[in-house]
Amino acid sequence: MRRTILWTLALMLTAGLAATAAAEELVVLETTMGTMKIRLFHDETPKTAQAFVDLVEDGFYDGTEFYRVVSGHVIQFGDGGENDRPTVPFEAKTPEDGGHPHVKGAVGLARDTDPDSGSTEIYVCHVERPHLDGNYTVFGELAEGLEVLDAIAAVEVDEGWVGDEGNVAFHEPKQPVTIERAWVERDGDEAPAAPEHPPR
């Protein structure tokens, strides 16, 4: 009887571990400078993470560019917000309140002055940016591709400055850095076939 119980417990533990592994979900960004994989924080930022997954699975980011590259700060991608996609409710928290910090490789949702205005524009921190903690939603982190992050951050840029005081860096790459396609990898799935005409 004792052996049967132990065997049953072992099977349950194995099944639980398998379910955990199967639940691993990564967003893969295949760029012209290499591949990055993003691990999502579904538990802490469920609405933001799911909204990003929905956009990826809809092909939204296929063919878009890293239009903002500021070494020592962030790289940013999307279509510049020129779309009618829905916004996402603000889910940012400080690390003290259970949020994730803006460390190197942190992935966050860009927005304007309205906290609930975030939608499609995504940034990746090139270095630690603690002043952003609690002000922008970090919904993921790079699981792979920190070297690609560094490479993109090092490209030549045309400097641009925006904001009321002209003190916000918005530098654009001189040569386009493009996301050739983005897709969701679950449990080590193979890459899906590339779409013939990426939707927007």
C-alpha positions in Angstrom: 0.0 0.0 0.0 2.8 2.4 1.0 4.6 1.7 -2.3 1.3 2.4 -4.2 0.8 5.7 -2.5 4.4 6.8 -3.1 4.1 5.8 -6.8 0.8 7.8 -7.1 2.5 10.8 -5.5 5.4 10.5 -7.9 3.1 10.5 -10.8 1.2 13.5 -9.5 4.5 15.4 -9.0 5.6 14.5 -12.5 2.3 15.6 -14.0 2.5 18.9 -12.1 6.1 19.6 -13.3 5.0 18.8 -16.9 2.1 21.2 -16.7 4.4 23.9 -15.4 6.8 23.3 -18.2 4.0 23.3 -20.8 2.8 26.6 -19.4 6.1 28.3 -20.3 5.2 31.0 -22.8 7.8 33.0 -24.6 7.3 35.7 -27.3 10.0 35.4 -30.0 11.1 38.4 -31.9 13.1 37.6 -35.0 14.9 40.8 -35.9 17.4 41.8 -38.6 20.0 41.8 -35.8 19.2 38.5 -34.1 16.5 36.8 -32.0 15.2 37.9 -28.6 12.8 35.9 -26.5 10.5 37.5 -23.9 9.2 35.8 -20.8 5.9 37.3 -19.8 4.6 38.1 -16.3 1.0 36.8 -16.7 0.4 36.5 -13.0 1.4 40.1 -12.1 0.3 41.9 -15.2 -2.4 39.7 -16.8 -4.1 42.3 -19.0 -0.9 43.8 -20.4 0.7 40.5 -21.0 -2.4 39.0 -22.7 -2.8 42.2 -24.8 0.7 41.8 -26.1 0.2 38.1 -26.9 -3.0 38.9 -28.8 -1.1 41.5 -30.9 1.7 39.1 -31.6 -0.6 36.3 -32.6 -2.5 38.8 -34.8 0.8 39.5 -36.7 0.8 43.1 -35.6 4.6 43.4 -35.0 5.7 41.6 -38.2 7.6 44.1 -40.3 7.6 46.8 -37.7 10.8 48.6 -36.6 12.7 49.7 -33.6 12.0 53.3 -34.2 13.5 54.6 -31.0 17.0 53.6 -29.9 18.6 55.3 -26.9 21.7 53.6 -25.7 21.9 53.6 -21.9 18.1 53.9 -21.7 15.6 51.9 -23.9 15.0 50.5 -27.4 11.3 50.8 -28.5 9.3 49.1 -31.2 5.8 49.1 -32.7 4.2 51.2 -35.4 4.4 54.5 -33.5 0.9 54.2 -32.1 -0.7 55.1 -35.4 -3.5 52.5 -35.1 -7.0 52.0 -33.6 -6.0 49.1 -31.3 -7.5 49.2 -27.8 -5.7 50.6 -24.8 -4.7 48.6 -21.8 -5.5 49.4 -18.1 -2.6 50.6 -16.1 -1.0 47.7 -14.1 2.3 49.2 -13.0 3.5 48.7 -9.4 6.7 49.5 -7.6 8.9 46.6 -6.7 8.0 47.3 -3.1 4.4 46.6 -4.0 5.1 43.5 -5.9 5.9 44.9 -9.3 8.9 44.1 -11.4 11.8 46.6 -11.6 13.2 48.3 -14.7 16.4 46.3 -14.9 18.3 45.5 -18.1 16.1 43.4 -20.3 12.9 44.5 -18.7 10.0 44.8 -21.2 7.4 47.5 -20.6 4.4 49.1 -22.2 5.0 52.7 -23.4 2.3 55.3 -22.9 1.6 59.0 -22.9 0.6 61.1 -19.9 -2.6 59.1 -19.4 -1.7 56.0 -17.4 -4.4 54.0 -19.2 -3.2 55.0 -22.7 -0.7 52.2 -23.3 -1.6 50.0 -26.3 0.9 48.7 -28.8 4.3 50.4 -28.2 6.8 48.3 -26.4 10.2 49.2 -24.9 13.1 47.1 -23.6 15.4 48.6 -21.0 19.1 48.7 -22.1 20.2 49.3 -18.6 18.6 49.7 -15.1 16.0 52.5 -15.1 14.7 52.7 -11.5 13.0 56.1 -12.0 10.5 54.3 -14.3 9.4 51.9 -11.6 5.7 52.2 -10.8 5.2 54.7 -13.6 5.2 52.2 -16.5 4.1 48.6 -16.6 6.8 46.0 -16.8 5.1 42.9 -18.1 8.0 40.8 -19.2 11.8 40.3 -19.4 14.3 39.0 -21.9 14.8 35.3 -21.4 17.3 35.2 -24.3 18.9 37.8 -26.5 20.7 40.3 -24.2 23.5 40.4 -26.8 20.9 41.4 -29.4 19.6 44.2 -27.1 23.2 45.5 -26.8 23.7 45.3 -30.6 20.6 47.2 -31.3 21.4 49.8 -28.7 24.8 50.4 -30.3 23.5 51.2 -33.8 24.2 54.7 -35.3 21.3 57.0 -34.7 19.9 60.4 -35.7 19.4 62.2 -32.5 16.0 63.6 -31.7 14.6 65.3 -28.6 10.9 65.7 -27.8 8.8 66.9 -24.9 7.8 70.3 -23.6 11.3 71.1 -22.6 13.0 69.1 -25.4 14.8 66.9 -23.0 13.3 63.5 -23.9 15.7 61.4 -26.1 13.9 60.0 -29.1 16.8 58.9 -31.3 16.0 57.0 -34.6 18.4 54.4 -36.2 20.1 55.6 -39.3 19.5 52.1 -40.8 16.2 50.3 -40.0 16.2 47.6 -37.4 13.2 45.5 -38.3 11.2 42.8 -36.5 10.9 40.3 -39.4 8.3 38.4 -37.4 7.1 37.8 -33.9 5.4 34.7 -32.6 4.5 32.9 -29.4 6.5 29.8 -28.4 4.8 27.4 -26.0 6.7 24.4 -24.6 9.4 24.6 -27.3 7.1 24.9 -30.3 8.6 25.1 -33.7 8.3 28.5 -35.4 5.1 28.9 -37.4 5.3 29.6 -41.1 5.9 33.2 -41.9 2.8 35.1 -43.2 2.8 36.2 -46.8 1.4 39.6 -46.0 1.8 40.6 -42.3 -1.4 42.2 -41.0 -1.3 45.5 -39.2 
